Amino acid sequence: MNKKLQDKLKKELKNVEINLELDQELNVPNNIKELADQVENADSSYILSLDDHELYLKLSLYFLNSNPKRAESFAKKALDLKNSFEGFVLRGNALFKIKDFKGAIGAYSDALKYKEDNPGYHYKAKALKKRGMYQRSLEYLSKAWEIDQKPEIMASYADSLFELGRVEEAKKYYDKAEDNYDSNFKGEKVKKLLESVERKSLPSYYDQILTLDKNCIEAWLGKAETHWNLGEKKEAISVLKNALKSIDDDQLKNRLRYYKKNLIEDIECDLCSGSGNCKTCDGSGDCDNCQGTGDCNSCSGSGYCGKCNGTTDCPNCEGSGKSGWFSRCETCEGNGVCTHCNGHGMCITCDGTGNCKKCEGNGNCLDCQGSGSCPKCKGKGTIRKDGNY
C-alpha cells in the first residue's frame, strides 16, 4: 500500500460524498486527474496502491460522466477490497453509461444482495427496459416505489406499461405522477413519441399518443396528414372532424381550425409561382393582346388584363401565392417529373433533334422547358386545389 499517495488522496477527497445518482454532473479537477493517474500507475494486477475502498468509490464517482470505462475500473478495484452495495451500484452505473446493460443488470442484482434498497431496484429496472424486458421492469419499479415515492419512478412505471401496449393504464400513472408532483412526464413522453412517429408515417401510431393526450393537436394533425399522403383523403377529413369534437379547450379548437386550412407546407400557385402577381401581364395589368391600347375583344376596350382585371393579382390564389388544400399534382401524379418528357427534358416527338413543330426546333420539351421537372407542381409532386377535398 502506497501510504503517502493514499494520505494525499484522502485529504483531497475528504469532503466528497458518495452519490449513487445515475445522472449527475461532476467535473474532475486537474489535481484529482493527476492523483487518479498516479493511483493507476501504482496499481498492479495483484497489489493495489490503496487499501481504502471508499477512495476508489470516490474516484469512480468522479469519472462516471467523462470516462465511464475508467469509472468502472475504479469501482471494480473498490469491490476487490470490499464488496458493498455502493460499489456494485457505482459499477452498474458505469456499465449502464457504456451501454453494457446486461452487465449493469448483473451489478445491480449483486448490489441488492447486500441491501434491498434504491437505487438498486430503480436502476435495475431501467437497465431491463433498455433490453426490452418491460414486464420484468415493472416488478422492480414496484419495489422501488415502496421504498421511495419519487415521481420519476412512477413515470418510469407508466413508460413500461406503455411499451407493453397497456396505454390506458399508463395514462393513469402519468396523470397520478403529475397530480402529486410539479412535473410533465406525460408531455415529455408525448414529445418523444411525436418525434418517433413522424419517421414511421403510419396513422395508427398516432392513436397511442391521442390515448395519452386527446388535446395533442400535433398528433391529430399528424394523423390527418399521414392519411392524406397515403391517398386516404376521406379518412384525413374524418380525423380533423373527430379532433374538433374531442378537444375541449376553445383556444386549441381555434388553432385546429386554423391548421385545417394550412395543414401542410404551402404549395406555390402554378400561375404566379407564389408571388401573387399575374404572369400573363407581368404585374402591369395591361392586356397582352392589345398592350393596353384597349382596342381588342379580350379586354373589351378596357386595356386591362382579362386574367387579373388590372389588379395584378393572380386569379387562382388572389395574390396570396397559395391555392387549395394539400392535394396531389394531377400532371405528374406526385412524382414531380414532367409527364411529357418523363424527366428527360427532351421533346419526345423529335427525340431532341429539334426538327419538329412540337418543340419549335429547340429539341426541348415545351412543357418543362428542358428541365424535366413538372411545370404544374415545380417538381414538388404536390399542389393544392381550390376547396376540392
Contacts in CASP RR format, 6 or more apart in sequence:
PFRMAT RR
TARGET T0000
AUTHOR 0000-0000-0000
METHOD contacts of the structure
MODEL  1
MNKKLQDKLKKELKNVEINLELDQELNVPNNIKELADQVENADSSYILSL
DDHELYLKLSLYFLNSNPKRAESFAKKALDLKNSFEGFVLRGNALFKIKD
FKGAIGAYSDALKYKEDNPGYHYKAKALKKRGMYQRSLEYLSKAWEIDQK
PEIMASYADSLFELGRVEEAKKYYDKAEDNYDSNFKGEKVKKLLESVERK
SLPSYYDQILTLDKNCIEAWLGKAETHWNLGEKKEAISVLKNALKSIDDD
QLKNRLRYYKKNLIEDIECDLCSGSGNCKTCDGSGDCDNCQGTGDCNSCS
GSGYCGKCNGTTDCPNCEGSGKSGWFSRCETCEGNGVCTHCNGHGMCITC
DGTGNCKKCEGNGNCLDCQGSGSCPKCKGKGTIRKDGNY
1 48 0 8 1.000
1 49 0 8 1.000
1 50 0 8 1.000
1 51 0 8 1.000
2 42 0 8 1.000
2 49 0 8 1.000
2 50 0 8 1.000
5 35 0 8 1.000
5 38 0 8 1.000
5 39 0 8 1.000
5 42 0 8 1.000
5 49 0 8 1.000
5 50 0 8 1.000
6 49 0 8 1.000
6 50 0 8 1.000
6 51 0 8 1.000
6 52 0 8 1.000
6 55 0 8 1.000
8 35 0 8 1.000
9 35 0 8 1.000
9 39 0 8 1.000
9 50 0 8 1.000
9 55 0 8 1.000
10 52 0 8 1.000
10 55 0 8 1.000
12 31 0 8 1.000
12 32 0 8 1.000
12 35 0 8 1.000
13 32 0 8 1.000
13 55 0 8 1.000
13 58 0 8 1.000
13 59 0 8 1.000
16 58 0 8 1.000
16 61 0 8 1.000
16 62 0 8 1.000
18 54 0 8 1.000
18 57 0 8 1.000
18 58 0 8 1.000
18 61 0 8 1.000
18 86 0 8 1.000
18 90 0 8 1.000
19 26 0 8 1.000
19 61 0 8 1.000
20 86 0 8 1.000
20 89 0 8 1.000
20 90 0 8 1.000
20 93 0 8 1.000
20 119 0 8 1.000
21 119 0 8 1.000
22 93 0 8 1.000
22 96 0 8 1.000
22 119 0 8 1.000
22 123 0 8 1.000
22 126 0 8 1.000
24 64 0 8 1.000
24 65 0 8 1.000
25 65 0 8 1.000
26 61 0 8 1.000
26 62 0 8 1.000
26 64 0 8 1.000
26 65 0 8 1.000
28 36 0 8 1.000
28 62 0 8 1.000
28 63 0 8 1.000
28 66 0 8 1.000
32 59 0 8 1.000
32 62 0 8 1.000
36 59 0 8 1.000
36 62 0 8 1.000
36 63 0 8 1.000
36 70 0 8 1.000
36 74 0 8 1.000
39 49 0 8 1.000
39 50 0 8 1.000
39 59 0 8 1.000
40 73 0 8 1.000
42 49 0 8 1.000
43 49 0 8 1.000
43 77 0 8 1.000
48 77 0 8 1.000
48 80 0 8 1.000
48 81 0 8 1.000
50 56 0 8 1.000
50 77 0 8 1.000
50 81 0 8 1.000
51 81 0 8 1.000
52 81 0 8 1.000
53 78 0 8 1.000
53 79 0 8 1.000
53 81 0 8 1.000
53 82 0 8 1.000
53 84 0 8 1.000
53 87 0 8 1.000
54 78 0 8 1.000
56 74 0 8 1.000
56 75 0 8 1.000
56 77 0 8 1.000
56 78 0 8 1.000
56 81 0 8 1.000
57 74 0 8 1.000
57 75 0 8 1.000
57 78 0 8 1.000
57 84 0 8 1.000
57 86 0 8 1.000
57 87 0 8 1.000
57 90 0 8 1.000
59 71 0 8 1.000
59 74 0 8 1.000
60 71 0 8 1.000
60 72 0 8 1.000
60 74 0 8 1.000
60 75 0 8 1.000
60 78 0 8 1.000
60 87 0 8 1.000
60 90 0 8 1.000
60 91 0 8 1.000
60 94 0 8 1.000
61 71 0 8 1.000
61 90 0 8 1.000
62 71 0 8 1.000
63 70 0 8 1.000
63 71 0 8 1.000
63 74 0 8 1.000
64 71 0 8 1.000
64 90 0 8 1.000
64 93 0 8 1.000
64 94 0 8 1.000
64 97 0 8 1.000
65 97 0 8 1.000
68 94 0 8 1.000
68 95 0 8 1.000
68 97 0 8 1.000
68 98 0 8 1.000
69 94 0 8 1.000
69 98 0 8 1.000
71 90 0 8 1.000
71 93 0 8 1.000
71 94 0 8 1.000
71 97 0 8 1.000
72 91 0 8 1.000
72 92 0 8 1.000
72 94 0 8 1.000
72 95 0 8 1.000
72 98 0 8 1.000
75 87 0 8 1.000
75 90 0 8 1.000
75 91 0 8 1.000
75 92 0 8 1.000
75 94 0 8 1.000
76 91 0 8 1.000
78 84 0 8 1.000
78 87 0 8 1.000
78 90 0 8 1.000
79 87 0 8 1.000
79 88 0 8 1.000
79 91 0 8 1.000
83 110 0 8 1.000
83 114 0 8 1.000
84 114 0 8 1.000
85 111 0 8 1.000
85 114 0 8 1.000
85 115 0 8 1.000
85 117 0 8 1.000
85 120 0 8 1.000
87 111 0 8 1.000
88 107 0 8 1.000
88 108 0 8 1.000
88 110 0 8 1.000
88 111 0 8 1.000
88 114 0 8 1.000
89 107 0 8 1.000
89 108 0 8 1.000
89 111 0 8 1.000
89 119 0 8 1.000
89 120 0 8 1.000
89 123 0 8 1.000
91 107 0 8 1.000
92 103 0 8 1.000
92 104 0 8 1.000
92 106 0 8 1.000
92 107 0 8 1.000
92 108 0 8 1.000
92 111 0 8 1.000
92 123 0 8 1.000
92 127 0 8 1.000
93 104 0 8 1.000
93 123 0 8 1.000
95 101 0 8 1.000
95 103 0 8 1.000
95 104 0 8 1.000
95 107 0 8 1.000
96 104 0 8 1.000
96 123 0 8 1.000
96 126 0 8 1.000
96 127 0 8 1.000
96 130 0 8 1.000
99 130 0 8 1.000
101 127 0 8 1.000
101 130 0 8 1.000
101 131 0 8 1.000
102 131 0 8 1.000
103 127 0 8 1.000
104 123 0 8 1.000
104 124 0 8 1.000
104 127 0 8 1.000
105 124 0 8 1.000
105 127 0 8 1.000
105 128 0 8 1.000
105 131 0 8 1.000
108 120 0 8 1.000
108 123 0 8 1.000
108 124 0 8 1.000
108 127 0 8 1.000
109 124 0 8 1.000
111 120 0 8 1.000
112 120 0 8 1.000
112 121 0 8 1.000
112 124 0 8 1.000
116 143 0 8 1.000
117 147 0 8 1.000
118 144 0 8 1.000
118 147 0 8 1.000
118 148 0 8 1.000
119 144 0 8 1.000
120 144 0 8 1.000
121 140 0 8 1.000
121 141 0 8 1.000
121 143 0 8 1.000
121 144 0 8 1.000
121 147 0 8 1.000
122 140 0 8 1.000
122 141 0 8 1.000
122 144 0 8 1.000
122 148 0 8 1.000
122 150 0 8 1.000
122 153 0 8 1.000
122 156 0 8 1.000
124 140 0 8 1.000
125 137 0 8 1.000
125 138 0 8 1.000
125 139 0 8 1.000
125 140 0 8 1.000
125 141 0 8 1.000
125 144 0 8 1.000
125 156 0 8 1.000
125 160 0 8 1.000
126 137 0 8 1.000
126 156 0 8 1.000
128 134 0 8 1.000
128 136 0 8 1.000
128 137 0 8 1.000
128 140 0 8 1.000
129 137 0 8 1.000
129 156 0 8 1.000
129 159 0 8 1.000
129 160 0 8 1.000
129 163 0 8 1.000
132 163 0 8 1.000
134 160 0 8 1.000
134 163 0 8 1.000
134 164 0 8 1.000
135 160 0 8 1.000
135 164 0 8 1.000
137 156 0 8 1.000
137 160 0 8 1.000
138 157 0 8 1.000
138 160 0 8 1.000
138 161 0 8 1.000
141 153 0 8 1.000
141 156 0 8 1.000
141 157 0 8 1.000
141 160 0 8 1.000
142 157 0 8 1.000
144 150 0 8 1.000
144 153 0 8 1.000
145 153 0 8 1.000
145 154 0 8 1.000
145 157 0 8 1.000
151 177 0 8 1.000
151 180 0 8 1.000
151 181 0 8 1.000
151 183 0 8 1.000
151 185 0 8 1.000
152 183 0 8 1.000
152 185 0 8 1.000
154 173 0 8 1.000
154 176 0 8 1.000
154 177 0 8 1.000
154 185 0 8 1.000
155 173 0 8 1.000
155 174 0 8 1.000
155 177 0 8 1.000
155 183 0 8 1.000
155 185 0 8 1.000
155 189 0 8 1.000
157 173 0 8 1.000
158 169 0 8 1.000
158 170 0 8 1.000
158 171 0 8 1.000
158 173 0 8 1.000
158 174 0 8 1.000
158 177 0 8 1.000
158 185 0 8 1.000
158 186 0 8 1.000
158 189 0 8 1.000
159 170 0 8 1.000
159 189 0 8 1.000
161 167 0 8 1.000
161 169 0 8 1.000
161 170 0 8 1.000
161 173 0 8 1.000
162 170 0 8 1.000
162 189 0 8 1.000
162 208 0 8 1.000
162 212 0 8 1.000
165 208 0 8 1.000
167 208 0 8 1.000
167 211 0 8 1.000
167 212 0 8 1.000
168 211 0 8 1.000
170 212 0 8 1.000
171 186 0 8 1.000
171 211 0 8 1.000
171 212 0 8 1.000
174 185 0 8 1.000
174 186 0 8 1.000
174 189 0 8 1.000
174 212 0 8 1.000
175 186 0 8 1.000
177 183 0 8 1.000
177 185 0 8 1.000
177 186 0 8 1.000
178 184 0 8 1.000
178 185 0 8 1.000
178 186 0 8 1.000
186 212 0 8 1.000
186 213 0 8 1.000
187 213 0 8 1.000
189 212 0 8 1.000
190 209 0 8 1.000
190 212 0 8 1.000
190 213 0 8 1.000
190 216 0 8 1.000
190 219 0 8 1.000
193 208 0 8 1.000
193 209 0 8 1.000
193 212 0 8 1.000
194 209 0 8 1.000
194 216 0 8 1.000
194 218 0 8 1.000
194 219 0 8 1.000
196 205 0 8 1.000
197 205 0 8 1.000
197 206 0 8 1.000
197 209 0 8 1.000
197 219 0 8 1.000
198 222 0 8 1.000
201 226 0 8 1.000
201 229 0 8 1.000
202 226 0 8 1.000
203 223 0 8 1.000
203 226 0 8 1.000
203 227 0 8 1.000
203 230 0 8 1.000
203 232 0 8 1.000
203 235 0 8 1.000
203 239 0 8 1.000
206 219 0 8 1.000
206 220 0 8 1.000
206 222 0 8 1.000
206 223 0 8 1.000
206 226 0 8 1.000
207 223 0 8 1.000
209 216 0 8 1.000
209 219 0 8 1.000
210 216 0 8 1.000
210 219 0 8 1.000
210 220 0 8 1.000
210 223 0 8 1.000
210 246 0 8 1.000
213 219 0 8 1.000
214 246 0 8 1.000
214 247 0 8 1.000
215 247 0 8 1.000
215 248 0 8 1.000
215 249 0 8 1.000
215 252 0 8 1.000
217 243 0 8 1.000
217 247 0 8 1.000
217 252 0 8 1.000
217 255 0 8 1.000
217 256 0 8 1.000
217 259 0 8 1.000
220 239 0 8 1.000
220 240 0 8 1.000
220 242 0 8 1.000
220 243 0 8 1.000
220 246 0 8 1.000
220 247 0 8 1.000
220 256 0 8 1.000
221 243 0 8 1.000
221 256 0 8 1.000
221 259 0 8 1.000
221 263 0 8 1.000
223 239 0 8 1.000
224 236 0 8 1.000
224 237 0 8 1.000
224 239 0 8 1.000
224 240 0 8 1.000
224 243 0 8 1.000
224 263 0 8 1.000
225 236 0 8 1.000
225 263 0 8 1.000
225 264 0 8 1.000
225 326 0 8 1.000
227 233 0 8 1.000
227 235 0 8 1.000
227 236 0 8 1.000
227 239 0 8 1.000
228 236 0 8 1.000
228 263 0 8 1.000
228 264 0 8 1.000
228 326 0 8 1.000
231 328 0 8 1.000
233 327 0 8 1.000
233 389 0 8 1.000
237 389 0 8 1.000
240 256 0 8 1.000
240 260 0 8 1.000
243 256 0 8 1.000
244 253 0 8 1.000
244 256 0 8 1.000
244 257 0 8 1.000
247 253 0 8 1.000
247 256 0 8 1.000
261 325 0 8 1.000
263 325 0 8 1.000
263 326 0 8 1.000
264 326 0 8 1.000
266 321 0 8 1.000
266 322 0 8 1.000
267 322 0 8 1.000
267 323 0 8 1.000
267 326 0 8 1.000
267 377 0 8 1.000
267 380 0 8 1.000
267 382 0 8 1.000
267 383 0 8 1.000
267 384 0 8 1.000
268 274 0 8 1.000
268 321 0 8 1.000
268 322 0 8 1.000
268 378 0 8 1.000
268 380 0 8 1.000
269 276 0 8 1.000
269 314 0 8 1.000
269 316 0 8 1.000
269 317 0 8 1.000
269 320 0 8 1.000
269 321 0 8 1.000
269 322 0 8 1.000
269 323 0 8 1.000
270 316 0 8 1.000
270 375 0 8 1.000
270 376 0 8 1.000
270 377 0 8 1.000
270 378 0 8 1.000
270 383 0 8 1.000
271 278 0 8 1.000
271 279 0 8 1.000
271 314 0 8 1.000
271 315 0 8 1.000
271 316 0 8 1.000
271 317 0 8 1.000
272 278 0 8 1.000
272 279 0 8 1.000
272 314 0 8 1.000
272 316 0 8 1.000
272 317 0 8 1.000
272 319 0 8 1.000
272 321 0 8 1.000
273 279 0 8 1.000
273 378 0 8 1.000
274 317 0 8 1.000
274 321 0 8 1.000
274 322 0 8 1.000
275 321 0 8 1.000
276 313 0 8 1.000
276 314 0 8 1.000
276 317 0 8 1.000
276 319 0 8 1.000
276 320 0 8 1.000
276 321 0 8 1.000
277 283 0 8 1.000
277 312 0 8 1.000
277 313 0 8 1.000
277 314 0 8 1.000
277 319 0 8 1.000
278 285 0 8 1.000
278 305 0 8 1.000
278 307 0 8 1.000
278 308 0 8 1.000
278 312 0 8 1.000
278 313 0 8 1.000
278 314 0 8 1.000
278 315 0 8 1.000
279 314 0 8 1.000
280 288 0 8 1.000
280 305 0 8 1.000
280 306 0 8 1.000
280 307 0 8 1.000
280 308 0 8 1.000
281 287 0 8 1.000
281 288 0 8 1.000
281 305 0 8 1.000
281 307 0 8 1.000
281 308 0 8 1.000
281 310 0 8 1.000
281 312 0 8 1.000
283 305 0 8 1.000
283 308 0 8 1.000
283 312 0 8 1.000
284 305 0 8 1.000
284 312 0 8 1.000
285 304 0 8 1.000
285 305 0 8 1.000
285 308 0 8 1.000
285 310 0 8 1.000
285 311 0 8 1.000
285 312 0 8 1.000
286 292 0 8 1.000
286 303 0 8 1.000
286 304 0 8 1.000
286 305 0 8 1.000
286 310 0 8 1.000
287 294 0 8 1.000
287 296 0 8 1.000
287 298 0 8 1.000
287 299 0 8 1.000
287 302 0 8 1.000
287 303 0 8 1.000
287 304 0 8 1.000
287 305 0 8 1.000
287 306 0 8 1.000
288 298 0 8 1.000
288 305 0 8 1.000
289 296 0 8 1.000
289 297 0 8 1.000
289 298 0 8 1.000
289 299 0 8 1.000
290 296 0 8 1.000
290 298 0 8 1.000
290 299 0 8 1.000
290 301 0 8 1.000
290 303 0 8 1.000
292 299 0 8 1.000
292 303 0 8 1.000
292 304 0 8 1.000
293 303 0 8 1.000
294 301 0 8 1.000
294 302 0 8 1.000
294 303 0 8 1.000
295 301 0 8 1.000
296 303 0 8 1.000
298 306 0 8 1.000
299 305 0 8 1.000
299 306 0 8 1.000
304 310 0 8 1.000
307 314 0 8 1.000
307 315 0 8 1.000
308 314 0 8 1.000
308 315 0 8 1.000
313 319 0 8 1.000
314 321 0 8 1.000
316 323 0 8 1.000
316 386 0 8 1.000
317 323 0 8 1.000
322 384 0 8 1.000
323 383 0 8 1.000
323 384 0 8 1.000
323 385 0 8 1.000
323 386 0 8 1.000
324 384 0 8 1.000
324 385 0 8 1.000
324 386 0 8 1.000
324 387 0 8 1.000
324 388 0 8 1.000
325 384 0 8 1.000
325 385 0 8 1.000
325 387 0 8 1.000
325 389 0 8 1.000
326 382 0 8 1.000
326 384 0 8 1.000
327 382 0 8 1.000
327 383 0 8 1.000
327 384 0 8 1.000
327 385 0 8 1.000
327 388 0 8 1.000
327 389 0 8 1.000
328 334 0 8 1.000
328 381 0 8 1.000
328 382 0 8 1.000
328 383 0 8 1.000
329 336 0 8 1.000
329 374 0 8 1.000
329 376 0 8 1.000
329 377 0 8 1.000
329 380 0 8 1.000
329 381 0 8 1.000
329 382 0 8 1.000
329 383 0 8 1.000
330 376 0 8 1.000
331 339 0 8 1.000
331 374 0 8 1.000
331 375 0 8 1.000
331 376 0 8 1.000
331 377 0 8 1.000
332 338 0 8 1.000
332 339 0 8 1.000
332 374 0 8 1.000
332 376 0 8 1.000
332 377 0 8 1.000
332 379 0 8 1.000
332 381 0 8 1.000
333 339 0 8 1.000
334 377 0 8 1.000
334 381 0 8 1.000
334 382 0 8 1.000
335 374 0 8 1.000
335 381 0 8 1.000
336 373 0 8 1.000
336 374 0 8 1.000
336 377 0 8 1.000
336 379 0 8 1.000
336 380 0 8 1.000
336 381 0 8 1.000
337 343 0 8 1.000
337 372 0 8 1.000
337 373 0 8 1.000
337 374 0 8 1.000
337 379 0 8 1.000
338 345 0 8 1.000
338 365 0 8 1.000
338 367 0 8 1.000
338 368 0 8 1.000
338 371 0 8 1.000
338 372 0 8 1.000
338 373 0 8 1.000
338 374 0 8 1.000
338 375 0 8 1.000
339 367 0 8 1.000
339 374 0 8 1.000
340 348 0 8 1.000
340 365 0 8 1.000
340 366 0 8 1.000
340 367 0 8 1.000
340 368 0 8 1.000
341 347 0 8 1.000
341 348 0 8 1.000
341 365 0 8 1.000
341 367 0 8 1.000
341 368 0 8 1.000
341 370 0 8 1.000
341 372 0 8 1.000
342 348 0 8 1.000
343 368 0 8 1.000
343 372 0 8 1.000
343 373 0 8 1.000
344 365 0 8 1.000
344 372 0 8 1.000
345 364 0 8 1.000
345 365 0 8 1.000
345 368 0 8 1.000
345 370 0 8 1.000
345 371 0 8 1.000
345 372 0 8 1.000
346 352 0 8 1.000
346 363 0 8 1.000
346 364 0 8 1.000
346 365 0 8 1.000
346 370 0 8 1.000
347 354 0 8 1.000
347 356 0 8 1.000
347 358 0 8 1.000
347 359 0 8 1.000
347 362 0 8 1.000
347 363 0 8 1.000
347 364 0 8 1.000
347 365 0 8 1.000
347 366 0 8 1.000
348 365 0 8 1.000
349 356 0 8 1.000
349 358 0 8 1.000
349 359 0 8 1.000
350 356 0 8 1.000
350 358 0 8 1.000
350 359 0 8 1.000
350 361 0 8 1.000
350 363 0 8 1.000
352 359 0 8 1.000
352 363 0 8 1.000
352 364 0 8 1.000
353 363 0 8 1.000
354 361 0 8 1.000
354 362 0 8 1.000
354 363 0 8 1.000
355 361 0 8 1.000
356 363 0 8 1.000
358 366 0 8 1.000
359 365 0 8 1.000
359 366 0 8 1.000
360 366 0 8 1.000
364 370 0 8 1.000
365 372 0 8 1.000
367 375 0 8 1.000
368 374 0 8 1.000
368 375 0 8 1.000
369 375 0 8 1.000
373 379 0 8 1.000
374 381 0 8 1.000
376 383 0 8 1.000
377 383 0 8 1.000
END
